[in-house]
Amino acid sequence: MPKFRIKEFVARIGITQKELADKLNVKPETVYKWASGSNTPVYDIIYLLKKMGATDYELFGETFAEQEEFYKRRVAMATNRFLEDLGIKTNMKKEEL
């Protein structure tokens, strides 16, 4: 589960968690769950948070470059496995992926 850094975000933009809940039209308890890590925002809320200026780090606990690298490795691993399942040998080793 991504590490949503709600406390950092609201502190940076100068509002409280309750004010953020009001702006997003969600219950304050929902925002408190995000802050505790027991829940994460849905896509529509992430979109609104991005419009409010939330960074990738605040939303996902990583920079975009770190996320991109992770997904590149996942795609490479999936592609390699797909080719191997077809009987096509590749020169990629798991430690390179």
C-alpha positions in Angstrom: 0.0 0.0 0.0 1.4 3.4 -0.9 2.5 5.6 2.0 0.2 8.6 1.7 1.9 11.5 3.6 -1.2 13.5 4.4 0.3 15.2 7.4 3.2 16.6 5.3 0.8 17.7 2.6 -1.6 19.6 4.8 1.3 21.2 6.8 2.9 22.4 3.5 -0.3 24.0 2.2 -1.2 25.4 5.6 -4.6 23.7 6.3 -5.8 21.2 8.8 -6.9 17.6 8.0 -10.5 18.6 8.7 -10.2 21.5 6.3 -8.9 19.1 3.7 -11.8 16.8 4.3 -14.2 19.7 3.7 -12.4 20.7 0.5 -12.6 17.2 -0.8 -16.1 16.6 0.4 -15.2 13.6 2.5 -15.6 12.8 6.1 -12.8 13.9 8.4 -12.5 10.2 9.5 -11.6 9.4 6.0 -8.6 11.8 6.0 -7.6 10.5 9.4 -7.5 7.0 8.0 -5.2 8.2 5.2 -3.0 9.8 7.8 -2.8 6.7 9.9 -2.0 4.5 6.8 -5.1 2.3 7.3 -6.6 3.5 4.0 -5.6 5.4 0.9 -7.4 7.8 -1.4 -9.3 6.6 -4.4 -8.4 7.7 -7.9 -10.9 10.7 -8.0 -9.5 12.0 -4.7 -5.9 11.6 -5.9 -6.8 13.6 -8.9 -8.2 16.4 -6.7 -5.2 16.3 -4.5 -2.9 16.6 -7.5 -4.9 19.6 -8.6 -4.3 21.1 -5.1 -0.6 20.6 -5.6 0.1 17.3 -3.8 3.5 15.8 -4.9 4.1 12.2 -6.0 6.1 11.8 -2.8 3.2 13.0 -0.6 0.7 10.8 -2.4 2.8 7.6 -2.9 5.8 8.0 -0.6 8.1 7.9 -3.7 9.3 10.2 -6.4 7.9 9.8 -9.9 11.4 8.5 -11.0 11.3 5.8 -8.3 7.8 4.7 -9.3 8.8 4.7 -13.0 11.9 2.5 -12.3 9.7 0.1 -10.3 7.2 -0.3 -13.1 9.9 -0.6 -15.8 11.3 -3.5 -13.9 7.8 -5.1 -13.5 7.1 -4.7 -17.2 10.5 -6.2 -18.1 10.0 -9.1 -15.8 6.5 -9.8 -17.3 7.8 -9.5 -20.8 10.7 -11.9 -20.1 8.3 -14.4 -18.5 5.9 -14.1 -21.4 8.7 -14.8 -23.9 9.9 -17.8 -21.9 6.4 -19.2 -21.7 6.4 -19.0 -25.5 9.6 -21.0 -25.6 11.7 -18.0 -26.6 15.0 -17.7 -24.8 16.1 -14.3 -23.7 19.5 -13.2 -22.5 18.0 -11.3 -19.6 18.8 -12.6 -16.1 16.5 -12.0 -13.2 19.1 -9.9 -11.4 19.2 -7.6 -14.4 15.5 -7.0 -14.3 
